[in-house]
Amino acid sequence: MERRTGTRPLNILIVDDEPGILEVSKEYLESQYGMRVIALQKSIDVMQVLSEESFDAIVSDYQMPIMDGLSLLKQVRSKNIDIAFILFTGKGREEVAMEALNNGADFYVQKGGDTKAQYSDLAHKISVAVERYVTRKEMTRTNSLLHCTLESIPDGVIVIDRNGKKVIVANRAEHEILAAPDGSLIGTDADRLIKLISRDGTDREIATMLRENIIPTDVEMHNFTITTKNRSFEVSTSPYMVDNVIQGGIWTTTDVTGRMEADRYLKESEQKLRRIVSAAPVCLAVVKDRRYVEINERLENLLGYNKGELIGNHVRVYYETQDEYERAGRELYSPGSMKDSMASTKTRWIKKDGTLIDLLLSVSYLDANDKDAGYIAVATDLTELMRAEGQLQDRLEFESLLAKVSRLFTQIDVVDLNDGIYKALAMMGEQRGADRAYLFEENSETRTMSNTVEWTADGIASTKAGLQNVPVDKFPWWREELLKHGLIFLPDVDELPAEVERNDLRSQNIQSLVVSAMFNGNVLKGYVGFDYVRRKRPHTKEDLELLRFIGEIFSYAMVRREKEVSIQKERERLRNLLNSSPIAVIVYDLVGDDLVMSFSNEVSKQLLSKDMDALVGKPVKEVLPNISDDTIDSYMKCLRDGLRRYDERDYHDKDVHARFQIWTVRLSSERLAVFFQNITDVALLNERLTLANKKLTLFGKLTRHDVANKILAVRANLDLLKLRLDSPTLIKYVNGAEKGASDIAEIMDTLRYYLDIGVDKVCWVDLGDAMDDAIRLLGHDRSASPRIMVSEELMKYEVRSDKLLPIVLFNLLSNSIRHGGKVSRIDLTVERHGDEIRLVIEDDGQGVPEEMRFTLFDFELDGRQGHGLNFIKEALNTSGMNIEYVGDPGHGARFIIKVPNGQYREKKGTTLAS
């Protein structure tokens, strides 16, 4: 077999447990036949490789461990993988070949014999199998495309074979046309098909062609029109050809119901046109050659002529003058006068009674495609048009009023809100012809209504003064109507059913009124209305629309005023609060890229010795000329991330030389507050205190050094004295002196620890490291008795403390070993209690006697000095921690160190137990 050319190489997957077979197969197929080969030694890896890459064919050995070739074939086919499969094996049994082919193998190739011939045969069968798959896929795709196309067309299609005279193809549309269930037409013979078609009668020629199997040639086509079930269809037949040989007939059924309906519609159009002209609600006529051929009743009534007097008459007789007739003719009928097939002009006609009437005359082509067919003329009485123009003008003025009021309230300040409301009421009252326009507001706290703004027309008395703080319950009908309907409109006050309200309105000489409620949500805030005193007036929809609109604007404006008043009060309260603060405060706003001062309290003015009010609106560099760029950057960073910042900085200018503590707090995305406090004196005091501590520490070191030397000399002399004494009594006295010297040395060591309390800076101390340092100071092997057991949980925490924490732990461990009796084990653990953690140190010794447990941490303990435990308590208190003893006598000692929230944290990279 020759190498394939002009196409991509076939991608082949070969599976064989023999490496030698794989190697030679790959070499032959790639070098001799231009294939690309992927070789696999394990059949169980095939499915994974198929999921990662596409292949044209699989060549598999039969006998393989774990999964043989047949099993692999079945697995591939069970997954519906569409790929050629060739069994290539030395197994020669016929039943294997048959089973392989029955399970979907394309070929069975036996190993052995001439190598070149064997691989030529294998390559040939690979190509044939792949070609089969390609052809089958293409046929499937083509058939699917043809099927989808056939099913998607709206026409019915069936194919009848030439010999059996049976339906071999029928699409869904044909089933629907013949009201047959889907698929039921396939296999139907000609007689049954005729019965389906002829439910309502069938063309004889169609029946003859179906029964006698007459099929037109490729140069002719038969078309029939049939009517069935109130629908019309056009049936066409054409031959079904294969290799230029007629195999059957194709019958196409097209629904032409709509087209035939259109034909009928066209035939009826003329009659409809006449009826339309007659029934049209406008003055309408059909004109041809300047003569009337049809008019409607409205035109008869308009001109005063009857139809017989107008039909066939020349249009000239209705014009006032010949000049006017010619002018109108030029406007309507001259070339180029019609734009968009229509022309209009104003003219004057003479009615039958001789009176003149102004008209708007419009003409258009009766048939745009046949301009000689005549015109349709529409005559409009301009009296009606002018009335409509008047209404339109009123509406335009109304819309203009709404726009003016809206614009007024977008520009007004809430401080001048009542002036704006008065202007709006005046504009509305004048435009609607009212005598009074007013606003009532409800006070929810006092449950009263007051007329807060009133406009009156010239000569109309004001009623505002007498309508203040009116109880809302005084007029129950009035309030109920506003709450229920939001409107009250009374064209005639005398017809008001509520006597109390009617009498009150009469006392104000009101004849008609209209009122619209104002709500904030579901809460009634008041109402706005018009009074008519000099006449009764029926209210229009514009009145109601206007009052609803203006009520919403007023309500929104009043709510905005309430909010701004509330905000102003809150600002004033905040200003008073900041002014009463003992800490200086400056507020900056972000304007563009600059921070601009907007507020400073009284303390800041005293600290900075400046006229801070004159600096409002100035950038921070003008407020504090010597402020560093780093400080300004920290302010901007606070605005961006919202994190509070603390700092201590020196500030120097001609008036101020001080050190400040500074807290920066973001108030909003464009505003921040800077709190600062002069700590110059505190800083100076801290420096002096630090110096005093250094001096005290130095003094302590010098004192301890000198005392230690003296103690050493005393001990040495006492040792020499004991060597020379034989008297037990004198030796007893010497031992007592040695004991005193040892106590003095212990006191000096404790004094060293006391001097270190509160001197070092507090930092985060790893509990595990602190415990290791304590055990190192103890000089004790953990595995020796007593065993010191440290829990893993303890290793996960850090606490805020100074360098004395290891000394504290050392003292506690030392106490257990020295005073606990027979201690075999010391446990150090951590427990969680709410927001705090507890460090527990306990042993299994004799514990602390009951009489000592409450004085255990005193400086003087049971007649002796308890400096060690007292030091532990003081050192822990300095770091914000507390220690207590909770053990029972005879059951070991148990000390608990409590570390509050904020004084401990979890180490990074650890997970704490619940």
Beta strands, then each sheet from edge to edge (+ up, - down):
strand 1: 11-15
strand 2: 36-40
strand 3: 57-60
strand 4: 84-89
strand 5: 107-110
strand 6: 156-161
strand 7: 167-170
strand 8: 222-228
strand 9: 231-242
strand 10: 245-255
strand 11: 283-288
strand 12: 291-295
strand 13: 342-350
strand 14: 356-365
strand 15: 375-381
strand 16: 436-443
strand 17: 448-456
strand 18: 470-471
strand 19: 487-490
strand 20: 512-520
strand 21: 523-532
strand 22: 584-591
strand 23: 594-600
strand 24: 645-652
strand 25: 657-668
strand 26: 671-678
strand 27: 763-766
strand 28: 787-790
strand 29: 797-801
strand 30: 825-833
strand 31: 836-843
strand 32: 860-861
strand 33: 864-865
strand 34: 882-885
strand 35: 894-899
strand 36: 904-906
sheet 1: 2+ 1+ 3+ 4+ 5+
sheet 2: 7+ 6- 10+ 9- 8+
sheet 3: 12+ 11- 15+ 14- 13+
sheet 4: 18+ 17- 16+ 21- 20+ 19-
sheet 5: 23+ 22- 26+ 25- 24+
sheet 6: 27+ 29- 36+
sheet 7: 28+ 30+ 31- 35+ 34-
sheet 8: 32+ 33-
end
